Amino acid sequence: RLQREGTESDIERILINFEKLKSRLGEIHDSKIRLEQDLKKQALDNREIDKKMNSIKPDLLQLRKIRDQYLVWLNHKGVRQKRINDWLGINNETVDTYLVNEEDRKS
């Protein structure tokens, strides 16, 4: 009968392993709860950032429109595009996002 059930040291070892596994399971569960809370907080933070970004979009669009009006004015006054680019810190290698397209002027 003892051979079928295992020796006393085997049973003790199994019980110790069972307790370790139970403890580890609790740690994993606690970690899962913490990660879920962190994820919820991060999602909330991201929503707040999106709200702030969306709230400044109209201001950015207005500033871009004013900037474009100044660029057009400078061009009409005869200021060369290279000089404007120098003032804006644009070198010839970068894409010139400050140039005003005719379509942009019409809108």
Secondary structure, DSSP 8 states (H G I E B T S, - for coil): -HHHH--HHHHHHHHHHHHHHHHHHHHHHHHHHHHHHHHHHHHHHHHHHHHHHHHHHHHHHHHHHHHHHHHHHHHHTT--HHHHHHHHT--TTS--TTS--HHHHH-
